[in-house]
């Protein structure tokens, strides 16, 4: 299954990744959402919070973010 409510973020979840139906939420973050200031030589590209609805994935899931 591929989840993509926001066209900028895509989460690929293989069949059997969860023991039961999982409500997955992807929330985009900004640089201000992080508690520490990044090194000035680094450029913030993207940040997300992936909430698996209290479950733990039994297989690898892959998140694609914009470059």
C-alpha positions as CSV (number, residue, x, y, z in Angstrom):
1,X,0.0,0.0,0.0
2,X,1.2,3.5,-0.7
3,X,-0.2,6.4,1.4
4,X,0.1,9.9,0.1
5,X,-2.4,12.5,1.4
6,X,0.1,15.2,0.7
7,X,1.7,14.8,-2.7
8,X,5.1,15.8,-1.3
9,X,5.3,12.8,1.0
10,X,4.8,9.1,0.2
11,X,4.8,6.2,2.7
12,X,5.2,2.7,1.2
13,X,3.8,0.1,3.5
14,X,4.1,-3.6,2.4
15,X,1.3,-6.0,3.0
16,X,1.5,-7.6,6.5
17,X,3.5,-4.7,7.9
18,X,1.0,-4.4,10.8
19,X,-0.8,-7.1,12.8
20,X,-4.1,-5.2,12.4
21,X,-5.5,-2.1,10.6
22,X,-3.2,0.8,11.3
23,X,-4.2,4.5,11.2
24,X,-1.0,6.2,9.9
25,X,-0.6,10.0,10.0
26,X,2.1,11.9,8.3
27,X,2.5,15.5,9.6
28,X,4.9,17.9,7.8
29,X,7.3,19.8,10.1
30,X,9.2,23.0,9.7
31,X,12.7,23.8,11.0
32,X,11.0,25.6,13.9
33,X,9.5,22.3,15.1
34,X,12.9,21.0,16.1
35,X,14.3,21.7,19.6
36,X,17.9,22.4,18.4
37,X,19.2,24.9,16.0
38,X,20.8,23.2,13.0
39,X,24.4,23.9,12.0
40,X,24.4,27.0,9.8
41,X,26.2,25.1,7.0
42,X,23.3,22.7,6.7
43,X,20.2,23.4,4.7
44,X,16.8,22.2,6.1
45,X,15.1,20.2,3.4
46,X,12.2,18.4,5.0
47,X,10.9,17.1,8.3
48,X,7.9,14.9,9.1
49,X,6.3,13.2,12.1
50,X,5.1,9.7,11.2
51,X,2.6,8.4,13.7
52,X,1.9,4.7,13.3
53,X,-1.2,4.8,15.5
54,X,0.5,3.1,18.5
55,X,1.6,0.1,16.4
56,X,5.0,-1.2,15.5
57,X,5.7,-2.1,11.9
58,X,6.7,-5.8,11.4
59,X,8.3,-5.0,8.0
60,X,10.2,-2.1,6.6
61,X,8.2,0.9,5.6
62,X,9.7,3.6,3.3
63,X,9.1,7.3,3.4
64,X,9.8,9.5,0.4
65,X,10.2,13.2,0.9
66,X,10.9,16.1,-1.5
67,X,14.6,16.9,-2.2
